[in-house]
């Protein structure tokens, strides 16, 4: 396993808090995310806004603690791959 300096870990934790906060914002103000979500998820846009928010909250929370960080990074990669698939499908 690669060793990271405490400073690097702090930055990743801060990024995790930011991602988790952004995910939580999907529940507080879903209308703000509708213009982004609607083109990729035209059916049940509000539901997908909440699903994406839950995913981002979980990934962000996982990035905060070093023990859960590897799983969170894998989840982030899968989530970004899923979003890229939706973008590619929409552009076609």
Legacy VTK file of the C-alpha trace (Angstrom):
# vtk DataFile Version 3.0
C-alpha trace
ASCII
DATASET POLYDATA
POINTS 92 float
0.000 0.000 0.000
1.306 3.452 -0.851
2.065 5.771 2.045
0.720 9.291 1.850
1.821 12.315 3.777
-0.623 13.682 6.345
-1.054 16.759 4.165
-2.193 14.647 1.191
-4.630 12.761 3.392
-6.057 16.034 4.661
-6.691 17.202 1.105
-8.480 13.992 0.224
-10.590 14.272 3.377
-11.491 17.857 2.499
-12.437 16.727 -1.008
-14.582 14.011 0.583
-16.421 16.564 2.703
-17.010 18.693 -0.411
-18.319 15.730 -2.442
-20.558 14.601 0.428
-21.865 18.159 0.818
-22.598 18.395 -2.885
-24.417 15.082 -2.706
-26.496 16.261 0.248
-27.366 19.426 -1.670
-29.240 17.239 -4.176
-31.810 16.629 -1.430
-31.971 20.210 -0.159
-32.320 21.888 -3.557
-33.045 19.261 -6.239
-34.267 21.937 -8.649
-30.695 23.246 -8.922
-29.553 19.903 -10.336
-32.462 19.396 -12.761
-30.768 21.225 -15.689
-27.771 18.889 -15.364
-29.710 15.715 -14.606
-32.583 16.043 -17.085
-30.606 15.571 -20.337
-28.963 12.393 -19.021
-32.006 11.060 -17.172
-35.105 12.406 -18.938
-37.383 9.841 -17.331
-37.780 10.266 -13.567
-35.345 13.181 -13.404
-36.189 13.939 -9.765
-35.633 10.323 -8.772
-32.279 10.277 -10.524
-31.341 13.552 -8.848
-31.860 11.868 -5.479
-30.023 8.697 -6.547
-27.057 10.716 -7.767
-27.094 12.744 -4.558
-27.082 9.585 -2.447
-24.221 8.163 -4.493
-22.155 11.343 -4.183
-22.857 11.568 -0.447
-21.716 7.972 0.084
-18.592 8.396 -2.057
-17.695 11.638 -0.289
-18.185 10.073 3.148
-15.993 7.174 2.092
-13.205 9.512 1.018
-13.032 11.158 4.440
-11.629 8.201 6.378
-8.443 6.527 5.174
-9.852 3.044 5.975
-12.749 3.440 3.544
-10.909 5.472 0.934
-9.958 2.570 -1.401
-13.575 1.424 -1.642
-14.732 5.024 -2.150
-12.221 5.522 -4.966
-13.468 2.335 -6.645
-17.040 3.583 -6.217
-16.079 6.945 -7.668
-14.513 5.267 -10.707
-17.650 3.168 -11.232
-19.916 6.200 -10.806
-17.896 8.282 -13.279
-17.959 5.378 -15.724
-21.743 5.155 -15.369
-22.136 8.891 -15.967
-19.811 8.724 -18.989
-21.966 5.913 -20.382
-25.097 8.034 -19.933
-23.413 11.002 -21.653
-22.283 8.818 -24.561
-25.779 7.356 -24.885
-27.341 10.821 -24.845
-24.959 12.272 -27.437
-25.668 9.469 -29.931
LINES 1 93
92 0 1 2 3 4 5 6 7 8 9 10 11 12 13 14 15 16 17 18 19 20 21 22 23 24 25 26 27 28 29 30 31 32 33 34 35 36 37 38 39 40 41 42 43 44 45 46 47 48 49 50 51 52 53 54 55 56 57 58 59 60 61 62 63 64 65 66 67 68 69 70 71 72 73 74 75 76 77 78 79 80 81 82 83 84 85 86 87 88 89 90 91
